Amino acid sequence: MSALKGKITDSLYGLGWGAVKKLPEPAATALFRTIADQVWKRRGKSVLRLESNLARVVPDASPERLAELSRAGMRSYMRYWMESFRLPTWSPERIKDSIEVVGTDRLAEGLDAGRGVVVALPHLANWDLAGAWVTTDLKVPFTTVAERLEPATLYDRFVAYREGLGMEVLPHSGGAAFGTLARRLRAGGLICLVADRDLSASGVEVSFFGATARMPAGPALLAQQTGAMLLPVTLSYDSTPVMKGIIHPAVELPEEGTRAEKTAAMTQQLADAFALGIAEHPEDWHMLQRLWLDDLDPRGEPT
């Protein structure tokens, strides 16, 4: 990213956090829906990639149905950004009233046992809102990681935003994050990771909607190494202002196999749980990048 483009991008995000949260909510909702529709109509690379990904999720969809899904997908994506820009101003009561979660007993079980919990989520609906609910309503602190963005000032904005919601944020790159996450888990803590897309090109191959994709090995490795519970979580929107969440049954640790084999089996279990949530609400899956191996170049890198 050029210095000028980076400065413009950072300024736009800064404008979002500074101005959008001051708008009346109906005005903000209408504005971001209009932005979503305009972006969708332009049929740029991100929209076409989203539509291509949705074609994997809904393979029998007609072109008209895929267009409907991608338009709904852009509206869902912009709802995520509208909410995220406004989240720092929401009261704990507003956060609590904005999400309903099924399966909280599973999370409580792991934390009460003192064994630590790894929560793994796909890019569904608003994972930042889910995190804010954990820290404000459940009053449970947690640690996560964030991809280093360019320019560095933009990365700093995201870290400050998430730390302001009560999260401990570690940089994805650099190699030190894994050790810190393991220490948090051994102390009985909570780790939350968005885990449906591998950023290192060295993840675990999984079967995902009938084709091979890579997902991060980290959640499964952390659970194996520390004895923590590994919980898949999926999120979704509907026609109400309240986001829905499901905490799925814990991923099982295989009794036999090498470390790599156990990691592969556990990551496949995660992928299967993610697929359930995505298939139920494909329009809320904000995957605007290449994911499946046959969509990547021969070196396994995005094109």
N, C-alpha and C positions, 0 to 999 in steps of 0.2 A: 504494500500500500504506500502510495506517495505521501510525502509529508503534508501536502496541501489537502489531499483527499482525506487523510487521517484527521487533520484539524477540522475539516468540515463535518466529518462523521461524529467526532467528539462533540462538536458544538450542537449538532442536531439532537444528540442524546441529552446533552445538558439542557437544551430548550425543552425537551419532553419532560424531564423531571422537574424543571422549574415552572413551566407554564401549564401543562396539562392537568396537574393536580389542583390548579386553581379554578378550572372550568367547572360550571355546574355539571353534575353527572349526566343528565340527559344530553347536554351539548357535547360532552366528551364521547359518549357512546355513539352519537350520530356522526361525529367527525371521524372516528376511527372506522366505522362501517363504510363511510364514503371513501376513505383512503383505501380500504380493502377492495372495494368494488372497482375503483380506478386502477389499482395495481393489477387486479385480475383481468380487466378488460385489455390491458396492454400486452398480456400474454408473454411476459418476459421469461428469462431463463428459470427463475425461481418458481414461477407458476407452472411452467411446463414440467419441471422436475417434480414438483409436488403431484401433478396429475399423473406422471409416469409411475411414481411410487404408489399412488392410490390405485392404479391399475393392477398392481400386484396384490393389493389387499382385497380388492373387489374385482376379481378377474372376469366375471360375467357382465360387468357394467357396460352399458352402451356408451358411445361417445357423449351423448347428451347427459347421461347420468354422471359420467366422470367430470364433465364441465360443471354440473351442479355441485358435486362433491368438492371440487377444487375452489369454487367460489365460496362455499361454506367454510372450507379450510382456511382461506385467506381471512374471512371474517373472524373465525376462531383465533387465528394467529394475531390479528390486530386487537381482538379483545384481550388477549394475553398482555400485549404491550400497553393498552389503555389501563388495565388493572395494575400492571407493574409500575407505571409512572405515578399512579395514585396511591399505591399501597403504603408508602411512608406516612401518609396523612390519616390512614384508617385507625380507628380506635380498636383495642382488643375485642370489644363487643361486636364491632362491624366485621372484623376478621372471623370471629366465631360464627356469626350469622351467615357468612358467605360460603361456607363449606359444610357438607355432610359426609361423614366417613363411616363406612361399614368395615367391621373387623378390627376395631381399636383394641379389643381384648388380646389380639395376637401381639401387638406392639407392647402392650402392658406386660404380657407374660414374659417376654424376653428381657425387658428392662427391670422388672421386679426380681427376676432371677439373678440379676447382676452379671449376666453373661455378655452383655453388649449386643447391639442390633445393627445390622446393615440393611438399610432400606434402599432398594433399587427401583428407579422409575424410568419409563420412556418419555419422550418429548410430547406428552399429552397435556392439553389444557394448560393450567397455570401451576407449575411446580413451585414457583416462588410463593404463591398464596398458600400452598400446602405447607411449605416450610414455616411461613409466618404463623400459621395455625398451630404447628407443633410447639413453637417457642412461646406463643402468647396464651393459647388456650390450655394446652397440655403442660405448659411451663417446663418443657424439656429442652435443654440446649443441645445443639448438634453441630457436627463438623461436615463440611462439604468441600469440593474442589471446584475450581473455575478455570476454564481454558484461558490462557494468556492471549489477550486481544491486542491489536495494533490500532491506534497508537497506545502507548502505555497509559496515557491519561484516561483513555476509555476503559481500560482494564481496572484502573483505580476507581473509576466511577461505579463499576459493577460491584467491586469488592466493598466499597463504602455503602452502597445500597443494600447489599445482602447482610453486611454486618449490622447495619441499622435495623434490620428485621430480627436480629438476635442470633445470626449464624456465625460460626467460625469458618472462614474461607481460606483454603490453601491453594497455591498455584498448581495447575495440572502438570506443568513441565518441571523439570529439575530433579526428579527422582526422590526427593525427600518426603513427599506427601504420603507415600505408602507407610513409612515407618511411623509417622505422626498419627495416621489413621489407626494403625494397629495398636498404638499405645492408648488411644482414646477408647478403643473397644475393650482392651484388657482391663481398663478401669471401669467397665460397665456402661460406657457411653453409647451414644447414637451417632451413626454415620448415614448421610443421605447422598446418593449418587445418581445422576442421570446416566443411564447405562445402556441405551439402545444403539449407540453409534461409536465405533472404535476410532479414537483420534490418533492412535500410535501406529496403525497399520501392522500391529503385532498381536491383535486380539484373538479371540477364540472363534473358530468357524462354527456357525449354527445353521440349522434349517429354519427358514423364516418365510412363511407364506409360500412354500414350495420351491424356494431357491436358497442359495448359500449367501449368508452375510457374515460380517465380523462384528462381535460385540466385546466389550472390555472384559478382561479376565479378573480385574481388580475385586469386584464384589465377591466372587467365589473364592479367590485366594485369601482375602481378608477373613472370610468366614472360616475357612479351613485352618488358617494359621492361628486364629485367636479363639476359636470355639464359639464365635458370635452366631446369633440367629440371622438368617438371610431372608428378608421379606420382600417380595415383589409388590409394587403398588401401581395401580392405574387410576387415572383421573379422567373426568369428562365434563362437558358443559351440556345443558339442555336449554329449554326456552325460558327458564327462570334465572334470576341473578345468582343462584346458589350452585356452586361447583360440587360435583359428586366425586367421591373417592372410594376405592376398594383396596383394603389391605388383604392380599391373597395369602393362602396357607404358606408356611415356611418352606423354602427349598430344602430338600433332603440331602444330607451328606452321604454319598455312596459308601458302603462298608468296605468295598474292595476296589482295587485299581491303583495305578500310580497317581501321583499328585496331578499330573497333566490330564489323566483320564477323568479324575474326579472333578477337576476344574471344568473340563469340557461338558460333563454330564450336568453339573450344576448350572452352568451358563445356558445350556439348552433348556433347562427347566425355567430359567428366567425368561428366555425368549418365548417360550410357550405361554407363560402368563402374560407377557406384554402383548402377544398376538391376540389373546382373548379380549383384552381391553381395546386394542386398536380396531379389531374386527367389529366390535360393538359400536364404536364411535370413530370411524375412519376420518371424519371431517375435523376431529380435534387432534390429529397427529401432525405435529408441526415439523415434518421432515422435508425440508426444502433442499436437501443435499443428496448426493449419490450414497447409496447404502449397500446394495447387493454387489457381489464380486463381479458379476458379468456386466455391471454398469461402470466398472473402474477400468483404468488403462492397464496394459500388461504388467506394469510394475506394482499394481495394487493400489494406485494412488487416484484420488479424484481427478476427473478431467473437466 
